[in-house]
Amino acid sequence: MSQRFSSTVRLKARPEFLIVQEQGHRVATKYVTLLGMANGRPSDRLGLIASRKFGNAVARNRAKRRLREIFRHQEPDTIGERGLKGLDLVAIPRRALLEASFAVVNADFCAAVQKIRGLA
């Protein structure tokens, strides 16, 4: 995947988020709560929710940047080639994500995506 977080791999509109939140499967881990459902597309899409309850703007944006970077490295371009279903994912970071190392959060996120893939 390119280094950009392009519009084809993003959830943008509120109705897209609501469908995943209402109909998707939820997996809670130490660093992120992940909601996901099959989207019928050849690639995964990601939406991020970080409310003011999470922290100030700096903390919210740092958490979202980290999750976007982890998602970029998940090889979403090859999902269809590997015979997997594309997923719509909504990630809600937890405060512990800010203090954790990138590698630990990456492993946590990947495990959550694999659980969602097994459920969807």
N, C-alpha and C positions, 0 to 999 in steps of 0.2 A: 504494500500500500504506500502511496505517496506520503510525504511528511505532513501534508495538510490534513486537517480534520474537515473533509469536504461535506457539502450538504447532502450527499447521497448516503452518508453513514451516520447522519444525525436525526434524532427525533426533534422536530421543531415546533409543532403545533400542540396546543393544549389537548385537543381530542386524541392525539396519538399517545400522549402520556396517560390520559385517563383510561384508555382501552387497556394498556399494559397494566396499570395499577388495579383495575377491576377484574380483568380476566387472566392475568399472568400468574406465574408461580413465583413465590417469594423465598429467597434464601438469605438468611442473616448470618454474617460472619463478624469477626472482631472489628474489622476496619470498614466494612461496607455492607449495606443492605441492598441486595440485587433483586429486581423484579424482571421477569422475562417471559416472553411467549414467542412462538413461531410466527414469522412474518410472511412466508411464502416468497421471499426474495432470495437471490443468490448470495447475499452478504448480510452481515450483522449491522444493526444500527444502534446507536447509544444516545441516551438522554440523561442529563444530570440534574439532580435536585439538591440544592444546598440552601436551606432556609436561614433566616437571620438567627434562629435558635442555635445553629451550628457555631457561629462566631461572627467576627467582624468581616468586612469585605475582603481584607487581605487573606484571612484564613479560608474563607469560602472559595476564593479564586485559586488559592494554592492547592486546595483539595481537588477542585475540578481540573486543574492543569495536570495534576498527577494521574488522575483517573483517565483523562484523555490520552496521555502518553502511554499508559499501560494498554489501553484499548487499541491504539495504533500498532502496537507490537504484537497483537494477537493474530496477525495474518488473516484479516477478514476477507481478502480477495480470493483466498483459496478455499473458502467454506464450501461453495458449490462443487468445486473440483474434487473435494474429499468425500462427497456424498452426504454432507451434513445439511440440516435445515438452517436457514438464516434466522436470526433471533432479533427481536426488538428488546433492548435492555434498558432499564431505568436504574441508575445507580444513585444511592443516597449515602454519602460518606458519613462516617462517625468521627467524633473528635480525636479518637486514638490514631487515626490515619495521619495526622499532622506530625506526631512524634515518631512514628515507625519508619524504618528504612524502606527505601523504594523496593528492594528485593522481597521483603516480607509482604508488603502490600500487593505486589505483583503476584506472588504465589497465592495469596488469599483471594484476590480477584479471579485468577484463573481457576481455582478450585470451585468458586461460586458459579462461574460460567459453566463448568463441566456438570455441576449438579443440575443447573437449569436445563442444559442440553439433554440430560437424562430424563427430566420430567416432561419436557415439551414434545 
